[in-house]
Amino acid sequence: MRQPARPHQALRPALFLSLAPFLAGGCGEPADEAGQVAGEEASVDEAELLQRAREIHESVLTIDTHDDIPYNFATPEVDPLNADRQVNLEKMRAGGLDVGFFIVYVGQTARTPENYEAAKQGAITKFEAIHRMADEMYPDLIGLAHTADDAERIHAEGRLVAAIGIENGYVIGTDLSLLERYHELGARYITLAHNGNNDIADSAQPNFAFGDTPEENGGISSDFDGGGGIEGWSDASETLNVTVELVRRGYSEEEIRQLWGGNTLRIWRAAEEVAAEMQRAGE
């Protein structure tokens, strides 16, 4: 039976989990026969859980839908390969994180024509940085996905996958034509608002009363390098621990597959289908 969710509990590192049965009995204390047997059984159960988690983790497409980047990303100052950040290519590979949505985010200021122009230029700077990483610096290690099929193809080639999301519609200003331009540059999702109203949406408290279950529509997002990170998933190299905890809480392999990437790909494809239908209707 699945354990109830504990939203504020930190994920426990896999290394700690593997040592826990031995630490629980204390160091250097003799154990009675019953205690020794129980400890051995717990150790076997823990080893089996970790092995199952590793197998699932390797078989699913893992997508982190929100990884922030600075303006000087993909430069000598912030090398995507090994920069001292929560997400870099080495940490993605080490943790089995297959896909990262690198985020175009520009902090919101007053809604003036001058500030909107500055926000647009800031957005372009980040788009160019993501393209520079994938197209110029490390094309053999990571590819930029424009479609859900791209993401699966690049992954099948053995490369990491980059995708692009926009955080905050503020970068559109009052010019809706920028939606098409940003899409051409690779953006595949946009959050309408962030920490204030803008000219396309008002900012409000979330509404959780839609009746959708996480297994059907949920995804996983770290907000790494933008304030995210918890014990056990402090950077991309610890991504396996998320799968370990999902297995521990009783999620099935198929549910984990959907949470890690299946739901995101399905919704991504649905958006592509709607766009194609709208284009056909306009012809």
LOVEX-337532 format. One record per residue: z, x, y of N, C-alpha, C, CB in turn. Coordinates in steps of 0.1 Angstrom, whole numbers, plus 5000, padded with zeros to 4 digits. Glycine has a CB too. Layout:
% LOVEX-337532
ZXYZXYZXYZXY/...
% end
This chain:
% LOVEX-337532
500050084988500050005000500050095012501249905000/499250055022499150135034500450125042497950085043/500850235047502050245055501750185069502650385056/502750125075502450075089502150185098503649995094/501350165108500950265117502150305126499750225126/502250435129503250485138502650555149504250585130/502250475160501350525170501850645178501050425180/503150665179503650775187504150895178504850725195/503950885165504450995157503351105156504750945142/503851225158502851335158502351355144503551465163/501051395143500551435130501251565125499051455131/501451565112502151685107501151785102503151645096/501351915106500352015101500252025086500652145107/499052055081498852065067499752175061497452085063/499852285068500652395062502152355061500552515072/502652275070503952225069504152135058504452165082/503152045056503151955045503252015032501951855046/502452125030502452195017503752265014501252295017/504452305024505752375022506952275022505952475033/506752155026507852065028508652045015507351935032/508052025003508852004991509752114988507951974979/509352244991510152354988511252374999509352484988/510952335011511952355022513052245021511352345035/512652125015513652015015514852045007512951895009/514752134997515952164989516852274994515552194975/516452335005517152435011516752575005518652415008/517052675013516652815009517752885001516252895021/517452934989518353014982519452934974519053104991/519352804974520352724968519952684954520752594976/520752704943520352664930520152514929521352714919/519152464922518952324920519352284906517452284924/519852154905520152114891518852074885521151994892/518852044872517652014864516851894870517951994850/517551784873516951664878516251694892517951554880/517051764900516451804913515251894912517551864922/515251984903514152074901512951994897514452184891/513051904887511951824882511351734894512351734871/512351674901511851594913511051674923513051524920/511551794925510851884935509551924930511652004937/509451954917508151994911507151874912508252034896/507651754909506751634910506251614924507451504905/507251634934506851614948505751714952508051624957/505951844946505051944950503651914944505452074944/503551864932502351824926501651714934502451784911/502451604937501951494945501351544958503051394947/502051634965501651684978500351764976502751774984/500251844966499051924964497851834961499252024952/498151724953497051634950496551564963497451534940/497551524971497151454984496351544993498451414991/496751674994496051765002494651794997496751895004/494551804984493251824978492351704980493351854963/492851584978492051464980491551454995492851344977/492551495004492151485018491051585021493351515027/491151705016490051805018488751755013490451945011/488751695001487451654995486851545004487751594981/487751445009487251345017486651405030488251235020/487451495036487151555049485751625048488151655053/485451685037484251755035483051665033484351855024/483351545028482251455025481851355036482651375013/482751345046482451245057481951325069483651165061/481251245078480751305091481951275101479451245096/482551385106483651375115483151385129484751485112/483451275137483051275151484251255160482051155153/484351345170485351335180484551285193486051475183/484951165197484051105208484451145222484150955206/485351245224485651275238486251415238486651175243/485451515243485851655245485351695259485251745234/486351715268486051745282485651895283487251725290/484851915294484352055297484552075312482852065293/484652205316484752235330483352255336485552365332/483252275349481952285356481352425352482152285371/482152525348481552655344481452665329482352765350/481252555322481052555308479752625305481152415302/479752695293478452755289478052865299477352655287/478952945303478753055312479553175306479153035327/479453295311480253405305481753375307479953535312/482153295317483553265320484053165309483753205333/483253075304483652975294482652965283483952835301/482753065274481753075263482052965253481753215257/481052875250481352765240481752815227480152675240/481352945223481652995210483153015208480853125208/483753075217485153125214486053125226485153255208/485753045237486553035248487952985245485952945259/488953025252490352985250490552845254491353085257/490052755246490052605249490352535236488752555255/490752405237491052335225489752305216491652195229/488652305222487352285215486452405218486752155218/486052475208484952575209484252565195485452715212/483152635194482352625182483052675170480952685184/483752785172484552845161485652755156485152985165/486352685165487352595161486852475154488252555173/485652425159485052305153484752345138483752265160/484152455136483752495123485052515114482952625123/486052575119487252605112487952475108488252685120/487952375117488652245114487752145107489152195126/486452175105485652075099485351955108486252015087/485251985121484851885131483251895133485551905145/482551795128481151805127480451775140480651715117/480951675148480251625159481251615171479651485157/480851665182481651645194480851585205482251785199/481351475211480751425223481351495235481051265225/480551585241480951665253480751575265480151795254/481851575274481951475284481551515298483351425284/480751435304480351455318481351365326478851405321/482351435332483351365340483451435354484751375333/483451355364483651395377484751315383482351385386/485751385389486951315394486551225406487951415399/487251105406486851005416487451035430487250865411/486651015440487151025454486750895461486551155461/486750905474486450785482484950745480486650805497/484650615480483350565477482450575489483450415472/481950695492481050715503479750775499481750805514/478650755506477450815502477450965500476350785513/478251035508478351175506479151215493479151245518/480151145490480951165478480151125465482251095478/479351025467478450985455477451095452477850845458/476851145463475951255461476551375454475251295474/477751405459478551525453478851495438479751545461/479151365435479451335421478251345413480051185421/477151305418475851315410475551455407474651255418/475751545417475451685415476451745405475551765428/477651705406478651755396478251705382480051705400/477851585380477351535367476251615362477051385368/475251645371474051725366474451865362473051735378/475451925369475952055365476452055351477052095375/477151945347477751935333476651905323478851835333/475751825327474651795317473951935314473651695323/473652005325472952135323473752225315472552195337/475052225316475852315308475752285293477352315313/475852155290475752115276474452155270475951965274/473352125278472052165273471952325271470952115283/472552395280472452535280473152585267473152605292/474252525263474952565251474052545239476252485249/473452425238472752385226471352445226472652245224/470652455237469252495238469052645239468552415248/469952705246469752845250470752945243469852865265/472052905244473053005239473253005224474352975246/473352885218473652885204472852775196475152855202/471552775197470752675190470852685175469352685195/471152805170471352815155472652755150471252965151/473552735160474952685156475152545159475952775163/474452495169474752355173473452295179475952345184/473252165176472052095182472551975189471152055171/471751935199472051815207471351695201471551835222/472151595199471651465193471451365204472751415183/470251305203469851195212469851065205468451225218/469951065192469950945184470950965173468550905178/471350855166472250865155471550935144472650725150/470250915142469550985131469551135134468050935130/469451175147469551315151470851375146469351335166/471951305148473251355145473351385130474351255149/472851295122472851315107471851425103472451185100/470751435110469751545106470351675109468451515114/470851695121471351825126472551865116471851825140/473351765113474451795104473951845090475351675102/472951775085472351805072471751945072471251705068/471351995084470752135086471852235085469952145098/473152195085474252295085474752335099473852415078/474252265109474652295123475752195128473452305132/476452245137477352145144476452055153478452225153/477051945157476351845165477051825178476151715157/476251835189476751795202476051665206476451905213/476851575212476351455219477051445232476651325210/476451355241476951355255477451215258475851395265/478651205264479151085270479551105284480451035261/479550995292479950995306481250925307478850935315/482250985313483550925316483550885331484651015313/483450755333483550695347482250675353484450785356/481950545355480650505362480550555376480450365361/481550615381481550665395480350755398482850735398/479850825388478750915390477450845392478651015378/477450715390476250635393476250595408476250505385/477350585414477450545428476850405429476650645437/475850385438475250255440473750265435475350215455/473450365428472050385424471950365409471550535428/471550245405471450215391470350295384471350065389/469450345391468350425385468850545379467250455395/470050595383470650705377471050685362471950745384/471150565358471450535344470250585335471650385342/469050565340467850605332467850765333466650545338/468150815344468050965345469151025336468351015359/470350975336471451035328471051015313472750965331/470450895309470050875296469050975291469450735294/468051005300467051105297467651245295466051115308/468751275302469451395300470351405288470351425312/470451285281471151285268472451205267471551425265/472851135278474051055277473850935268474451005292/474750915259474650805250475850705250474550855236/476750725259477750625262478250655276478850615251/478850545282479450565295480650465296478450535307/481750515301482850425304482750385318484250505301/482850255320482450195333483450245345482550045333/484750255342485650295352486650395346486450165357/487450455355488450545350489750525356487950695353/490050585368491350565374491250495387492050695375/490250415389490050345402488850265401490050435414/488750165410487550085411486350165416487749965421/485150135412483950185417482950075420483350295407/481650115422480750005426480049935415479650065435/480449965403479949895391481049825383479149985382/482249865385483349795377484649815384483349855363/485649725381486949745385487749805374487649615390/488749885377489649945367490749845365490250085372/491149825351492149725347492949775335491549585345/494049705331494849735318493949695306496249675318/494049775296493249735284493649605278493349845274/492749545271493049415264492849445249492149305269/493949435242493849465228493749335219495149535223/493549215225493549095218492149045213494148985227/491249135210489949095206489849065191488949205209/490849095183490849065169490149165160490248935167/489549265165488849365157489849455150487849445166/489549495138490449595131489849735133490549555116/490749835133490249975136489250015125491450065136/489449965112488550005102487149965104489049955088/486949855111485649795114485049845126485749645115/485749875136485249915149485850035156485249805159/486850095149487550205155486850335153488950215150/487250435162486750565161487950665164485550595170/487650785165488650885167488250975179488950975155/489150985189488951065201490151145204488550965213/489951275207491051365210491351375224490751495204/490351365233490551395247490951545249491551305254/490451625240490751775241490151825254490151845229/490951925259490651995272490551895284489252065270/491151775282491251685293492651625293490251575292/493651685286494951635285495351595271495051515294/494451585262494751545248495351655240493451495241/495751615228496351715218497751665215496451855224/498051665202499351625197499751725186499451485191/501051725182501451815172500651785159502951795169/500051895153499251875142497851865144499751755134/497451825157496051815161496051865175495351675159/496351995177496452055190495152115195497552165190/494252135185492852175189491952145177492852325193/490652175179489652135169489852205156488252165174/490552315155490752385143491652315133491252525145/492452215138493352145130492852005127494752135138/491551985127491051845125491251795111489551855128/491351885101491651835088492951755087491751955078/493951795096495251725095495151575098496151785105/494151535106493951395108493651325095492851365119/492651375088492351315075493551315065491151395068/494251425065495451435057496451315060496251565059/496651295073497551185076496951045073497851195091/495651025074495050905071495250875056493550895075/495050975048495250965033496650935030494751095026/497551005037499050975035499350835038499851075044/498750775048499050635052498350535043498750615066/497550575034496950485025495550435028497850365024/494950495037493550465040492650505029493050525054/491650425025490750455015489650555020490050335009/488950615011487850715015486850645024487250775003/486450515020485450445028486050415042485050315021/487250375043487850345056487950475065489250285055/488250585059488250715066486850745070488850825057/485850725062484550755065484050675078483550725054/484450545078484150465089484850505102484350315086/486150535101486950575112486450705118488350585109/486050805110485650935114484350935121485751035103/483450855116482050865121481150745119481450985116/481450675108480550565104480450455114481050505091/481550415120481550305130480850355142483050265134/481050475146480350525158478850525156480850665162/478350575145476950585142476350445141476650655129/477150345135476650205134476450145148477550125125/477450165156477350105170476250175178478750115177/476150305176475050385183473750325179475150535179/473550305166472250255161471950115166472150255146/473050035167472849895172472449895186474249815171/472949995194472550005208471050045209473450105216/470650135200469250175200468350065197469050295190/468849975187467949855184467849765195468549785171/468949735202468949645214467949705224470349625219/468049835227467249895237465749875233467550045239/465449905220464049885216463549745217463949935201/464449645214464049505216463749475230465149415210/464649525239464449495253463149555259465649545261/462849675254461649745258460449665253461549885253/460449615241459349545235459149415243459549515220/460249345247460249225254459649245268461549155255/459849355273459349385287457849425287460149495293/457249455275455849495275454949385276455649575262/
% end
